[in-house]
């Protein structure tokens, strides 16, 4: 089973830092789920790409439950998924 970390209680910038470090420093492919509020996933992606140049947005999709969006990121060289 892949590792799991519940970071919901952290503030947004701390969550962004944890996601980015896991991808770029630990060289992990990381998926995170956020509310589907308009622009929220885009804001996360914008912050990640600004703070972690070279991070790859692997994929993005609705779900896994209603009103959520999943975004998958990885270190440079990670293959982008097509759906």
C-alpha positions as CSV (number, residue, x, y, z in Angstrom):
1,X,0.0,0.0,0.0
2,X,1.4,3.5,-0.9
3,X,2.2,5.7,2.0
4,X,-0.5,8.1,3.2
5,X,-0.3,11.4,5.1
6,X,-3.3,13.3,6.3
7,X,-2.2,17.0,6.1
8,X,-5.7,18.5,6.2
9,X,-5.1,20.2,9.5
10,X,-2.0,22.1,8.2
11,X,-2.4,25.5,6.7
12,X,-2.4,25.7,2.9
13,X,1.2,26.9,2.5
14,X,2.5,24.2,4.8
15,X,0.6,21.6,2.8
16,X,2.1,23.0,-0.5
17,X,5.6,22.7,1.0
18,X,5.0,19.1,2.2
19,X,3.7,18.1,-1.2
20,X,6.5,19.9,-3.1
21,X,9.2,18.5,-0.9
22,X,7.9,14.9,-1.2
23,X,7.9,15.2,-5.0
24,X,11.2,17.2,-5.5
25,X,13.4,16.2,-2.5
26,X,12.2,12.7,-1.9
27,X,11.6,12.0,-5.6
28,X,8.1,10.7,-5.0
29,X,5.0,10.9,-7.2
30,X,2.4,12.5,-4.9
31,X,-1.4,12.7,-5.3
32,X,-3.4,15.2,-3.3
33,X,-7.1,15.8,-3.0
34,X,-8.6,19.2,-2.5
35,X,-12.1,20.7,-2.5
36,X,-13.4,21.4,-6.0
37,X,-14.0,25.1,-5.1
38,X,-13.4,27.2,-8.2
39,X,-9.7,27.9,-8.7
40,X,-8.5,26.0,-5.6
41,X,-6.6,23.2,-7.4
42,X,-5.2,25.8,-9.8
43,X,-3.9,27.8,-6.9
44,X,-2.2,24.8,-5.5
45,X,-0.6,24.0,-8.9
46,X,0.5,27.6,-9.3
47,X,2.1,27.7,-5.8
48,X,3.8,24.3,-6.4
49,X,5.3,25.3,-9.8
50,X,6.5,28.6,-8.4
51,X,8.1,27.2,-5.3
52,X,9.4,24.0,-6.9
53,X,10.6,24.8,-10.5
54,X,10.6,21.6,-12.6
55,X,7.8,19.8,-10.7
56,X,5.7,17.9,-13.1
57,X,1.9,18.0,-13.1
58,X,1.3,14.3,-13.8
59,X,-2.5,14.4,-13.9
60,X,-5.7,16.0,-12.6
61,X,-9.2,14.6,-12.4
62,X,-12.5,14.9,-10.5
63,X,-13.0,12.8,-7.4
64,X,-12.6,10.4,-5.8
65,X,-15.7,11.7,-4.1
66,X,-18.2,14.4,-5.0
67,X,-16.9,18.0,-4.9
68,X,-13.2,17.1,-4.8
69,X,-10.3,17.3,-7.3
70,X,-7.2,15.0,-7.3
71,X,-3.9,16.3,-8.6
72,X,-0.8,14.1,-9.1
73,X,2.7,15.6,-9.2
74,X,6.2,14.3,-9.5
75,X,9.8,15.1,-9.9
76,X,11.3,16.1,-13.2
77,X,11.2,13.2,-15.7
78,X,7.9,11.8,-14.4
79,X,5.7,10.8,-17.3
80,X,2.5,12.8,-17.7
81,X,-0.6,10.7,-17.7
82,X,-3.2,11.1,-20.4
83,X,-6.8,10.2,-19.8
